[in-house]
Amino acid sequence: METMHISLPNSPDNFLLQEMCERLKAGRTVVMAFGGASMQPIISGRGEKVTLRPLAADEVVKKGEVYLFFHEGHFVIHRLMKTEGEVYVFRGDNCYKYERVTRKDVLAKLMAVQRADGTMVDCEGEWWRKRSRQILRRKSLKSFVVRMANSNARRKWAVAYFVLLALLMWAPVGALGIPLNNFIFGLRVDHLLHASVYLFCAVALMDWMKKRPLCILGTALLIGLFTEFVQYLLPYRGFDINDMIANCLGVIVGWLAILPFLLRRRRR
């Protein structure tokens, strides 16, 4: 199979890029210089060359693999993150922005990377696939963090949090046989659980209550007191003043953690 060696400039109208497209369509392998930081750390973008092979018309484009595609007037080499129906969603390993294209815009698959020192990395090998899986897991976690920075997403999570909180506080968990009277560092396990659960109470309220930080703290404390008091009325749960104190301590610690953000938001 004939191989074409080119450099990848930024301009999509460059003759070499058009020639590359024609070679790929003709079923020929292309080797090009790769620059930029969008695929770090797996491709540093410093003096490396990438080998691309054309895709067959009926070839399946697989999640996690790296492809060359055409997007908004530019040729891009990024990883396929997911599919949305007929749309393929790509993203660079060092990027947050997605590129959405159709199958006809996906031109070639990355087969090998040649480092600046001449070392060859096989993109079908075990090392590459292991690193790719690690990157996908890391990007999924980053995506979650980015989504949580959006107030609309936080409201949805807040609803789920309060539903879960009600289940934990009012459901007959004693029947599960979970030992809650053990001690860790001199503290009862159930008190630690109460405090940890209520750490997120103020966070869940901050997008529903566009008020002063002290109002959010007061409401969260009332929730902590109310949920424990309801246990007094439930025959299968027990009221404990220490649990109530643990609830309030968890609320206060969580509120203090987000207080700088609340103050900045209020100033704006």
ZAMARGU-4260 file (C-alpha; in steps of 0.2 Angstrom, whole numbers, plus 5000, padded with zeros to 4 digits):
<rodrens>
0) 5000/5000/5000 | 5007/5017/4995 | 5011/5029/5009 | 5010/5048/5007 | 5021/5059/5019
5) 5014/5076/5022 | 5013/5090/5035 | 4997/5096/5043 | 4995/5115/5042 | 4980/5124/5049
10) 4973/5130/5032 | 4960/5118/5026 | 4962/5125/5008 | 4980/5119/5007 | 4984/5109/4992
15) 4993/5095/5003 | 4977/5093/5013 | 4966/5091/4998 | 4979/5079/4991 | 4978/5069/5007
20) 4960/5068/5006 | 4961/5061/4988 | 4974/5048/4994 | 4963/5042/5008 | 4948/5040/4997
25) 4959/5030/4985 | 4963/5018/5000 | 4981/5024/5003 | 4990/5026/5020 | 4995/5044/5025
30) 5009/5049/5037 | 5008/5067/5043 | 5017/5078/5056 | 5006/5081/5071 | 5007/5097/5081
35) 4997/5105/5095 | 4992/5100/5112 | 4974/5094/5110 | 4979/5075/5112 | 4991/5077/5126
40) 4997/5067/5136 | 4995/5052/5124 | 5002/5062/5109 | 5013/5077/5115 | 5012/5086/5099
45) 5031/5089/5099 | 5039/5082/5083 | 5028/5067/5081 | 5021/5059/5066 | 5005/5049/5064
50) 5000/5036/5052 | 4982/5035/5046 | 4973/5022/5036 | 4957/5026/5026 | 4941/5018/5033
55) 4931/5006/5022 | 4913/5012/5018 | 4905/4999/5029 | 4918/5000/5043 | 4912/5003/5061
60) 4918/5018/5070 | 4922/5013/5087 | 4921/5022/5103 | 4938/5026/5111 | 4948/5025/5095
65) 4956/5040/5087 | 4951/5046/5070 | 4954/5060/5057 | 4938/5069/5053 | 4933/5085/5044
70) 4924/5098/5056 | 4919/5116/5052 | 4932/5118/5039 | 4947/5110/5048 | 4954/5092/5048
75) 4955/5086/5066 | 4963/5071/5074 | 4953/5067/5090 | 4945/5053/5100 | 4927/5046/5097
80) 4919/5048/5114 | 4901/5043/5110 | 4888/5042/5097 | 4871/5051/5097 | 4860/5042/5084
85) 4869/5046/5067 | 4880/5059/5075 | 4898/5055/5080 | 4904/5065/5095 | 4923/5068/5096
90) 4934/5077/5108 | 4953/5079/5111 | 4961/5071/5126 | 4966/5088/5132 | 4950/5097/5128
95) 4933/5100/5135 | 4924/5105/5119 | 4915/5092/5108 | 4915/5091/5089 | 4899/5083/5081
100) 4900/5076/5064 | 4892/5063/5053 | 4899/5047/5047 | 4904/5054/5030 | 4916/5067/5038
105) 4926/5053/5047 | 4940/5050/5035 | 4954/5039/5043 | 4959/5029/5058 | 4975/5032/5068
110) 4986/5017/5067 | 5003/5022/5074 | 5012/5037/5082 | 5031/5040/5079 | 5039/5049/5093
115) 5052/5063/5090 | 5066/5050/5095 | 5060/5038/5082 | 5050/5026/5094 | 5035/5019/5086
120) 5019/5017/5096 | 5006/5004/5089 | 4988/5011/5091 | 4982/4993/5090 | 4993/4987/5104
125) 4989/4984/5122 | 4999/4999/5129 | 4989/5011/5118 | 4972/5003/5122 | 4976/5003/5141
130) 4980/5021/5141 | 4965/5025/5130 | 4954/5017/5143 | 4962/5027/5157 | 4959/5043/5147
135) 4941/5039/5144 | 4938/5036/5163 | 4947/5052/5167 | 4937/5062/5154 | 4921/5055/5161
140) 4925/5061/5178 | 4930/5078/5171 | 4913/5079/5162 | 4904/5076/5178 | 4913/5090/5186
145) 4910/5102/5172 | 4891/5097/5172 | 4890/5100/5190 | 4897/5118/5187 | 4881/5121/5178
150) 4866/5127/5189 | 4853/5117/5179 | 4862/5101/5181 | 4865/5104/5200 | 4846/5107/5202
155) 4843/5090/5195 | 4856/5082/5206 | 4848/5091/5221 | 4831/5083/5219 | 4840/5066/5218
160) 4849/5070/5234 | 4834/5075/5244 | 4825/5059/5238 | 4840/5049/5244 | 4841/5059/5260
165) 4823/5055/5264 | 4825/5036/5261 | 4841/5036/5272 | 4833/5045/5286 | 4815/5037/5286
170) 4817/5020/5278 | 4818/5005/5290 | 4837/5002/5288 | 4838/4993/5304 | 4831/4978/5296
175) 4846/4977/5284 | 4857/4971/5299 | 4870/4985/5296 | 4880/4987/5312 | 4880/5006/5316
180) 4885/5006/5334 | 4903/5002/5330 | 4917/5015/5334 | 4930/5023/5322 | 4942/5035/5331
185) 4931/5035/5346 | 4916/5041/5336 | 4900/5030/5332 | 4898/5025/5314 | 4880/5031/5313
190) 4885/5048/5319 | 4899/5049/5305 | 4887/5043/5292 | 4874/5057/5298 | 4887/5070/5297
195) 4894/5065/5280 | 4876/5064/5272 | 4872/5081/5277 | 4888/5089/5270 | 4879/5091/5254
200) 4863/5098/5260 | 4868/5117/5258 | 4876/5113/5241 | 4859/5105/5236 | 4850/5121/5242
205) 4861/5135/5234 | 4853/5134/5217 | 4835/5133/5223 | 4838/5148/5235 | 4845/5163/5227
210) 4846/5172/5244 | 4859/5176/5257 | 4871/5163/5263 | 4864/5163/5280 | 4847/5159/5274
215) 4854/5144/5265 | 4863/5139/5281 | 4847/5141/5291 | 4836/5131/5279 | 4849/5117/5279
220) 4849/5116/5298 | 4830/5115/5299 | 4831/5101/5286 | 4843/5092/5298 | 4832/5095/5313
225) 4816/5090/5304 | 4822/5074/5297 | 4828/5068/5314 | 4812/5073/5323 | 4802/5063/5310
230) 4811/5048/5316 | 4803/5051/5333 | 4786/5048/5326 | 4792/5032/5316 | 4790/5016/5326
235) 4804/5007/5317 | 4817/5022/5319 | 4824/5029/5334 | 4826/5048/5339 | 4844/5052/5345
240) 4849/5069/5350 | 4867/5065/5345 | 4862/5061/5327 | 4853/5078/5326 | 4869/5086/5332
245) 4879/5076/5319 | 4867/5082/5306 | 4869/5100/5310 | 4888/5098/5311 | 4888/5090/5293
250) 4877/5105/5287 | 4889/5118/5294 | 4905/5110/5287 | 4897/5108/5270 | 4890/5126/5271
255) 4908/5133/5275 | 4915/5124/5261 | 4904/5133/5248 | 4903/5149/5257 | 4917/5158/5247
260) 4907/5153/5231 | 4891/5160/5239 | 4899/5176/5243 | 4906/5179/5226 | 4889/5175/5218
265) 4880/5188/5230 | 4893/5201/5225 | 4890/5198/5207
</rodrens>
